[in-house]
Amino acid sequence: MEARLCGGYVAEDKGLIDLNQRKINLRILLSYHYFKNTNLIDLYSKYFDKPYPDTFLDSGAFSAATQGVQISIDEYANYIKKYEHLLTVYSNLDVIGNYQATNKNQLILEKKGLNPIPVFHTGSPFSELERLCRRYSYVALGGMVPYMQFPKKIMPFLIKAFKIAEKHNTKYHGFGCTSWQILKALNWYSVDSSSWGSGFRYGRVPLFDDKLGKFVGADLGDLKSCKKHAKLFRELNFSWLDFADRKRNDRAKICAISAYSYIKAEKYLNRLHGGG
């Protein structure tokens, strides 16, 4: 299996355009809830060269639920059909806290000729996960975000889930899986996270250190912090001085080096889990 890290942002980030121009194989996740009124054909042609990025379309059910918004299953299906040629994969429209309704949506989409990845949430019965893994080769696990800062609390659930997957030769996608401890411990096929954007959002650039096997942070505008990790900046073909001096900070570069670091981390996970 192959660890695939999907970023959580796309069009507004010039750094992703820079990566695209450097012929880096981009993997992005789009939320239907936020992009349902966006013309993806225009968006992709404006910001990307072909071949376009591998794109994972998520329904955005969690975001919609937190905002009290309902997503129409028919409108979601029509959106997928319209842009299916741009999508590498797309998930079911899950219903938070209701695995029966979630399965109903899965069947509705399948009857419309679509092949969404089924979604299983923490708190649902493992018998349902067994059923999904018997039938599908790729399943998304959701409901884990609240546990990412407390990996020990979610690990018993994940260990049992991965044992089920191993029995049925099923691969998992982890929605919002941001814990490096969890990523190292388990052989995920793919995950998505917006953590790579911490540099331009919070002023702390994530740099992946192969020797340590983990991320270290360099504070923007902090000479001592950036100089300490000068070697890691050089390995990613950037000058640490561009990040140490606030006057030289450039959003595109901050975005790009963060994305490069996560690509580097992806390669590390593939080696760690025997994926190449």
Phi, psi and omega in degrees: 000166187230129177281125181234118182260121181256130176285162184257001182230160182218274200296324187280354186261107182297334179297326178291325176296319179299316178298319180299317181292336177272010176064032174277137180286101183278145172232121183231155175244131176246141176261121178303322181304323182266337185248011185295336179259012181259136174278105185292330179297314178294319182298312183291319181293332180283319189256344186229150169268158175280147000287141182290161181300151169297126186239126175255118177263120176257145180295333183077023184301321181296313179298318180297317182296320181292337180259005178070029182251137177262140178257130179282125180296324179291318180292323178297316180298317180296322178296316179298314181298322181294322186245017185302329181292344178263349187260133174280320181202156178214150185261164175295160172275097183280151177250111186302124176080010182217092185288334177293315178293325177298315178295324178300317178295323177302314182292323178298314180294322179294321178295338177274007178087014181259162181230069181286154172286128177291154182239133177239130183255149171303142181096342176279156182293142181294339176299327177291321178295321176302315181297316180296317182289332175292326187264327186241148180268351183217120184228141177261136176257127181235177180081013185264346186307316180298343184261356187297333177272357180226065186304329181296331181286329183266343185299319178302318177298313183292321179299315179294319180297319181288331174294320177296317180297318181298320180298325184254004180059045180257145177253154185242145164253136180253108179291126176063029182278098186253351184281118179296326178300318180288322180295323179286327187283333188232150185271077177288148172276320179204154175215164172229149181198146175262007183298332180299339181274011183296334181296308182276348178264323186238000176079020179227109185281125177279123178242129181269130180253110181299320183292321179277339182068038180198171176273143171237158183248141174241125183279126178299137179077006181248105184303313183295315182295315182288320179296325179302327183250028182304322181297320180293323176298315181296320180299334179262010177065040175231155175267130181296336181294331179292342181254336180284331182257116181304327181291338181259359180295132180231125185303320181297318180292320180297316178296315183296313182293327177294316179295318178301320180298320180287329173295320177297319178294322178300316179297321178298315180295323178297319177293318182298320184261012174079025182262009179113000000 
